[in-house]
Amino acid sequence: MKKLTDFIEEKIAPPLLKFSQMRYIQVMQRMGLGVMSLLIIGSLFLIVASFPYDPYLEMLEALDLRWTIAAASGVGTAFLGLYSSITVAYGLTEWYNQNRGFSIDPLQTVVLSVASFLLLNPAETVQTIIEGQADPGSFTGVPTTYMGAIGVFTALIVGILTVEIYRFIVSKEIVIKLPENVPQNVSQAFVALIPSTLVIVFWWLVGHVAGINLPETIQSIFEPLVQVGDTEGAMLITVVINRLLWSVGIHGSNIVSSVAGTFWTQMVAANQEAYQQIGSMAASDLPYTWTSLLMDNYIWIGLAPMAFVMLFSKSTRIKSLGALALPAAIFNIGEPLIFGLPIMLNPVMMIPFILTYVVMAILSIIFVNLGLLPVPVLSIPWIMPAPLKTLLATNGQIWPMIYVFIGWILMGLIFLPFIKVLEKQDLEETKLEDRDMSVAEEDKQTAEQN
């Protein structure tokens, strides 16, 4: 293990870490930290509202509490795209102010980024039936399709381009200047007028004149790559694309499911009908093998192993985040780690994040083809902890559950050396901060003595 860790630290990590220090990569990583607390809070509410134990859920239903509790579960994920348009704009503005000597008002760029994001997701009016009225009524609202995780990448593009256009115009001094005796807050509002107008016109041209739907465009790029079918190759392609999308902040599950969901539903329904007739889950007895249920139970087994490994880190940040994320990760909620550590756009963690699930996919293909694992047929709520979910999905068969536990151990071993790389980087940064603080304190004491 030490040789592997050293190899990663010396050969793989340096160029990846250099990449991670790039301006936009830092801003995108900062984006995840800005919404991490909301993701954790929402995850806790989701666990309380949907804990997979029927008597408990029946009690919540009887007390009319379940959906009251669940109302807060989407506080982070439901509007993750909208939040991202805020954090990206603020982070990039802050970066320019700190590193390039600009004095851009972050409030202006944040408001402008949100306005631009909403401009690409305009309000719509729909006709709806109103209870107790004969005539239909109308309802106007902003569609939430791209407000959540599926709109994150759009928010990144909007936030970055908004700040860059604004910064460029300000740097060229194409602004309205007021006398110096005018209060700064008033002056800033007039300085922002021309850049803001040009930014809004730009996104108006993109979304309404050119008619470009950025989220749909991104999705269409990947549609031809996803060849849905009941084959090992199609499943591997699905796994890789899913993880790659998550790695760059796009909700991979939603994108892939939007393309393959209908076909997967038919496959699962056919398998369940066949199981009812013959009572067997052997691949040879079912019409389909490489279904979404197989992936849910043998491949998408969560990030609990990663969170567990983080508990033993010497880095306070990594250890604390592991402790916070572990309860949610046990219930297959990975957003606190994906956006909080982050895994997203973090080249060091993207490698094991993709590799672990590819390894699980390959092992699943081998064991299912050898007849050592059945094909899961029963649909179990995704929030159920992975080993228990697989036990129930295979109607109480023990070996699939043991396989998931073994998979967890293997995933932990794969994540371990990469966590060590992050740990080393964190500890070095902490030492530099402590040294800078010591120097600053010494300078302060010297100045006081003089």
SULDA-V637402 format. One record per residue. PHI is phi in radians with two decimals (NA if undefined). OMEGA is omega as a letter, one per 20 degrees, with the letter a starting at -180 (NA if undefined). D_FIRST is the distance of its C-alpha to the first C-alpha in Angstrom with 1 decimal. Layout:
((PHI & OMEGA & D_FIRST) (PHI & OMEGA & D_FIRST))
This chain:
((NA & r & 0.0) (-1.11 & r & 3.8) (-1.10 & r & 5.5) (-1.14 & r & 5.1) (-1.08 & r & 6.1) (-1.10 & r & 8.6) (-1.08 & a & 9.8) (-1.14 & a & 10.6) (-1.15 & a & 12.2) (-1.60 & a & 14.1) (-1.86 & a & 15.2) (-1.62 & a & 15.2) (-1.13 & a & 15.8) (-0.93 & r & 18.9) (-1.17 & r & 21.2) (-1.22 & r & 20.3) (-1.15 & r & 20.9) (-1.08 & r & 24.1) (-1.09 & a & 25.2) (-1.18 & r & 24.6) (-1.52 & r & 27.0) (-1.12 & a & 29.8) (-0.92 & a & 32.8) (-1.22 & r & 33.0) (-1.15 & r & 29.3) (-1.08 & a & 29.6) (-1.14 & a & 32.7) (-1.17 & r & 31.3) (-1.17 & r & 28.3) (-1.07 & r & 30.9) (-0.98 & a & 32.8) (-1.10 & r & 30.2) (-1.12 & a & 30.3) (-1.18 & a & 34.1) (-2.01 & a & 34.2) (-1.02 & a & 31.2) (-1.08 & r & 33.5) (-1.16 & r & 35.8) (-1.12 & r & 33.1) (-1.18 & r & 31.9) (-1.07 & r & 35.6) (-1.08 & r & 36.4) (-1.10 & r & 33.5) (-1.13 & r & 34.7) (-1.10 & a & 38.2) (-1.13 & r & 37.1) (-1.11 & a & 35.4) (-1.11 & a & 38.5) (-1.40 & a & 40.8) (-2.25 & r & 39.0) (-0.97 & a & 37.2) (-1.31 & r & 37.4) (-2.43 & a & 39.7) (-0.95 & r & 43.2) (-1.02 & r & 45.3) (-1.15 & r & 43.6) (-1.15 & r & 44.3) (-1.12 & r & 47.8) (-1.12 & r & 48.4) (-1.08 & r & 47.3) (-1.11 & a & 49.6) (-1.11 & r & 52.5) (-1.50 & a & 52.2) (0.99 & a & 51.9) (-1.95 & a & 48.8) (-1.01 & a & 46.1) (-1.38 & r & 47.0) (-1.17 & r & 47.9) (-1.17 & a & 44.4) (-1.14 & a & 42.9) (-1.04 & a & 45.0) (-1.65 & a & 42.4) (-1.21 & a & 39.4) (-1.69 & a & 39.8) (-1.04 & r & 40.2) (-1.71 & a & 37.1) (-1.36 & a & 36.6) (-1.09 & a & 40.2) (-2.21 & a & 40.9) (-1.07 & r & 37.5) (-1.11 & r & 39.0) (-1.12 & r & 41.8) (-1.05 & a & 39.7) (-1.13 & r & 37.5) (-1.11 & r & 40.7) (-1.36 & a & 41.2) (-1.17 & r & 37.8) (-1.16 & a & 37.4) (-1.09 & r & 40.8) (-1.15 & a & 40.5) (-1.10 & a & 37.1) (-1.24 & r & 38.3) (-1.09 & r & 41.5) (-1.06 & r & 39.8) (-1.09 & r & 37.6) (-1.14 & r & 40.7) (-1.15 & a & 42.6) (-1.48 & a & 39.9) (-1.86 & a & 38.8) (-2.14 & r & 41.9) (1.33 & r & 44.7) (-1.36 & r & 46.1) (-2.29 & a & 47.9) (-1.35 & r & 47.8) (-1.29 & a & 48.6) (-1.11 & r & 45.6) (-1.06 & a & 48.0) (-1.13 & a & 49.8) (-1.24 & r & 46.8) (-1.14 & r & 45.3) (-1.06 & a & 48.7) (-1.15 & r & 49.1) (-1.13 & r & 45.7) (-1.09 & r & 46.5) (-1.06 & r & 49.9) (-1.18 & r & 48.6) (-1.08 & r & 46.1) (-1.23 & r & 48.9) (-1.10 & r & 51.2) (-1.43 & r & 48.9) (-2.22 & a & 49.0) (-1.21 & r & 52.8) (-1.14 & r & 54.6) (-2.22 & r & 56.2) (-1.91 & a & 59.2) (-2.17 & r & 59.3) (-1.54 & a & 62.1) (-2.51 & r & 61.5) (-1.46 & a & 63.6) (-1.83 & a & 64.6) (-1.05 & r & 65.3) (1.57 & r & 69.1) (-2.11 & a & 70.1) (-1.35 & a & 71.6) (-1.60 & r & 70.6) (-1.19 & r & 67.0) (-1.90 & r & 65.7) (-2.13 & r & 63.2) (-2.38 & r & 60.0) (-2.04 & r & 58.4) (-2.90 & r & 54.8) (-1.49 & r & 51.6) (-1.04 & a & 49.5) (-1.66 & a & 46.1) (-0.92 & a & 44.4) (-1.91 & r & 42.6) (-1.36 & a & 42.6) (-1.61 & a & 39.3) (-1.08 & a & 35.8) (-1.19 & r & 37.3) (-1.74 & a & 39.1) (-1.08 & a & 36.2) (-1.14 & r & 36.0) (-1.08 & r & 39.7) (-1.10 & r & 39.6) (-1.07 & a & 37.1) (-1.10 & a & 39.5) (-1.09 & a & 42.5) (-1.09 & a & 41.2) (-1.17 & a & 40.0) (-1.13 & r & 43.1) (-1.06 & a & 45.4) (-1.16 & a & 44.1) (-1.14 & r & 44.1) (-1.14 & r & 47.7) (-1.05 & a & 48.8) (-1.09 & a & 47.3) (-1.06 & a & 48.7) (-1.17 & r & 52.2) (-1.13 & a & 52.1) (-1.12 & r & 50.9) (-1.52 & r & 53.9) (1.03 & r & 56.1) (-1.55 & a & 57.5) (-2.46 & r & 58.3) (-1.56 & a & 61.3) (-1.79 & r & 61.8) (-1.88 & r & 63.9) (-0.98 & a & 65.6) (-1.14 & a & 63.5) (-1.38 & r & 65.5) (-1.34 & r & 64.2) (-0.93 & a & 61.7) (-1.06 & a & 58.1) (-1.13 & r & 57.3) (-1.24 & a & 60.3) (-1.07 & r & 59.5) (-1.08 & r & 55.9) (-1.10 & r & 57.3) (-1.32 & r & 59.6) (-1.06 & a & 56.9) (-1.36 & a & 54.8) (-1.08 & a & 57.7) (-1.18 & r & 57.7) (-1.01 & a & 53.9) (-1.13 & r & 53.6) (-1.07 & a & 56.4) (-1.16 & r & 54.8) (-1.13 & r & 51.5) (-1.09 & r & 53.2) (-1.08 & r & 55.3) (-1.04 & a & 52.2) (-1.23 & r & 50.6) (-1.11 & r & 54.0) (-1.10 & a & 54.4) (-1.17 & a & 50.9) (-1.49 & a & 51.3) (-1.98 & r & 55.0) (-1.44 & r & 56.7) (-1.36 & r & 54.1) (1.21 & a & 53.0) (-1.52 & r & 49.3) (-1.74 & a & 47.2) (-1.02 & r & 43.8) (-1.04 & r & 41.8) (-1.17 & r & 43.6) (-1.11 & r & 43.1) (-1.08 & r & 39.3) (-1.10 & a & 39.3) (-1.15 & r & 41.6) (-1.10 & a & 39.2) (-1.62 & a & 36.6) (-0.97 & a & 39.2) (-1.13 & a & 39.7) (-1.40 & a & 36.0) (-1.64 & r & 35.8) (-1.66 & a & 37.3) (-1.32 & r & 37.9) (-3.09 & a & 38.1) (-1.55 & a & 37.1) (-2.36 & r & 34.7) (-1.08 & a & 30.9) (-1.09 & r & 31.1) (-1.10 & a & 32.9) (-1.17 & r & 30.4) (-1.10 & r & 27.5) (-1.07 & r & 29.6) (-1.04 & a & 30.3) (-1.10 & a & 26.7) (-1.11 & a & 25.7) (-1.11 & r & 28.9) (-0.99 & a & 28.5) (-1.22 & r & 25.1) (-1.07 & r & 26.2) (-1.12 & r & 29.3) (-1.05 & a & 27.6) (-1.15 & r & 25.3) (-1.93 & r & 28.5) (1.58 & r & 30.2) (-1.72 & a & 32.3) (-1.21 & a & 32.7) (-1.02 & a & 31.2) (-1.12 & r & 32.4) (-1.16 & a & 35.9) (-1.12 & a & 36.1) (-1.15 & a & 34.9) (-1.14 & r & 37.0) (-1.11 & r & 40.0) (-1.58 & a & 40.0) (-1.78 & a & 38.8) (-0.99 & a & 39.9) (-1.09 & a & 43.3) (-1.15 & r & 42.1) (-1.06 & r & 39.4) (-1.06 & r & 42.0) (-1.13 & r & 44.2) (-1.11 & a & 41.4) (-1.12 & a & 40.6) (-1.09 & r & 44.3) (-1.15 & r & 45.0) (-1.14 & r & 42.1) (-1.15 & r & 43.4) (-1.14 & r & 46.9) (-1.15 & r & 45.9) (-1.14 & r & 44.0) (-1.08 & a & 47.1) (-1.49 & a & 49.1) (-1.95 & r & 46.9) (1.20 & a & 44.4) (-2.14 & r & 41.4) (-1.93 & r & 38.1) (-1.18 & a & 37.2) (-1.01 & a & 36.6) (-1.24 & a & 39.4) (-1.72 & a & 41.9) (-1.90 & a & 41.3) (-1.19 & a & 42.6) (-2.29 & a & 39.4) (-2.04 & a & 35.7) (-1.57 & a & 33.5) (-1.63 & r & 35.0) (-1.14 & r & 34.0) (-1.17 & r & 33.8) (-1.12 & r & 31.2) (-1.14 & a & 29.0) (-1.05 & a & 29.8) (-1.73 & a & 28.6) (-1.94 & a & 25.8) (-2.02 & a & 24.3) (-1.43 & a & 25.4) (-1.82 & r & 23.8) (1.53 & a & 23.3) (-1.99 & r & 20.8) (-1.00 & r & 20.7) (-1.05 & r & 17.0) (-1.14 & r & 16.4) (-1.08 & r & 19.0) (-1.13 & r & 17.7) (-1.06 & a & 14.2) (-1.12 & a & 16.4) (-1.07 & a & 18.3) (-1.78 & a & 15.8) (-1.30 & r & 15.6) (-1.40 & r & 17.3) (-1.40 & a & 19.3) (-1.06 & a & 22.6) (-1.09 & a & 23.2) (-1.16 & a & 20.0) (-1.12 & a & 20.3) (-1.13 & r & 24.0) (-1.13 & r & 23.7) (-1.06 & r & 21.3) (-1.14 & r & 23.9) (-1.22 & a & 26.7) (-1.51 & a & 25.2) (-1.02 & r & 23.9) (-1.00 & r & 27.4) (-1.19 & a & 28.3) (-1.12 & r & 25.0) (-1.04 & r & 25.7) (-1.72 & r & 29.0) (1.16 & r & 27.5) (-1.87 & a & 28.5) (-1.83 & a & 25.9) (-1.02 & r & 28.2) (-1.00 & r & 27.3) (-1.45 & a & 23.7) (-1.08 & a & 24.7) (-1.74 & a & 27.4) (-1.68 & a & 26.4) (-1.09 & i & 22.8) (-1.74 & r & 23.6) (-1.53 & a & 21.9) (-0.99 & r & 25.2) (1.00 & r & 25.5) (-1.88 & a & 22.2) (-1.01 & r & 20.6) (-1.16 & a & 17.1) (-1.61 & r & 17.4) (-1.10 & a & 19.6) (-1.09 & r & 17.0) (-1.20 & r & 14.9) (-1.07 & r & 18.4) (-1.40 & a & 19.8) (-1.07 & a & 16.9) (-1.04 & a & 16.5) (-1.34 & r & 20.2) (-1.15 & r & 20.6) (-1.07 & r & 18.1) (-1.09 & r & 20.1) (-1.15 & a & 23.3) (-1.12 & r & 22.4) (-1.10 & r & 21.5) (-1.11 & r & 24.7) (-1.05 & a & 26.7) (-1.09 & a & 25.6) (-1.23 & r & 26.3) (-1.21 & r & 29.5) (-1.15 & r & 30.9) (-1.41 & a & 30.2) (1.40 & a & 32.1) (-1.49 & r & 29.4) (-2.19 & r & 29.6) (-1.38 & r & 32.9) (-1.61 & r & 33.9) (-1.02 & a & 34.2) (-2.10 & a & 37.8) (-1.45 & a & 38.6) (-1.51 & a & 38.3) (-2.08 & r & 36.6) (-0.92 & a & 36.4) (-1.10 & a & 33.2) (-1.35 & r & 32.8) (-1.13 & r & 32.2) (-0.88 & a & 28.7) (-0.91 & a & 26.8) (-1.06 & a & 26.7) (-1.21 & r & 30.3) (-1.07 & r & 31.4) (-1.18 & r & 30.2) (-1.03 & a & 31.9) (-1.31 & a & 35.1) (-1.14 & r & 34.9) (-1.79 & r & 34.8) (1.04 & r & 37.6) (1.48 & r & 35.7) (-1.37 & a & 33.6) (-1.32 & a & 30.7) (-1.03 & r & 28.3) (-1.06 & r & 27.9) (-1.14 & r & 27.0) (-1.08 & r & 24.4) (-1.04 & r & 23.0) (-1.15 & r & 22.6) (-1.08 & r & 20.9) (-1.10 & r & 18.3) (-1.06 & r & 18.1) (-1.07 & r & 17.5) (-1.07 & a & 14.5) (-1.11 & r & 13.1) (-1.09 & r & 14.1) (-1.06 & r & 12.4) (-1.17 & r & 8.9) (-1.24 & a & 10.0) (-1.23 & a & 11.6) (-0.93 & a & 9.0) (-1.12 & r & 7.6) (-1.31 & r & 11.2) (-1.10 & r & 12.7) (-1.09 & r & 10.9) (-1.10 & r & 12.8) (-1.09 & r & 15.9) (-1.03 & r & 15.6) (-1.06 & r & 15.6) (-1.11 & r & 18.5) (-1.09 & a & 20.4) (-1.13 & r & 20.2) (-1.15 & r & 21.5) (-1.14 & r & 24.3) (-1.13 & r & 25.2) (-1.07 & r & 25.6) (-1.11 & r & 27.8) (-1.13 & r & 29.9) (-1.09 & r & 30.4) (-1.13 & r & 31.5) (-1.10 & r & 33.8) (-1.14 & r & 35.3) (-1.13 & r & 35.8) (-1.08 & a & 37.6) (-1.11 & r & 39.7) (-1.15 & r & 40.7) (-1.11 & r & 41.7) (-1.10 & r & 43.7) (-1.15 & r & 45.4) (-1.14 & r & 46.3) (-1.09 & a & 47.6) (-1.13 & r & 49.7) (-1.16 & r & 51.1) (-1.19 & r & 52.1) (-1.33 & NA & 53.9))
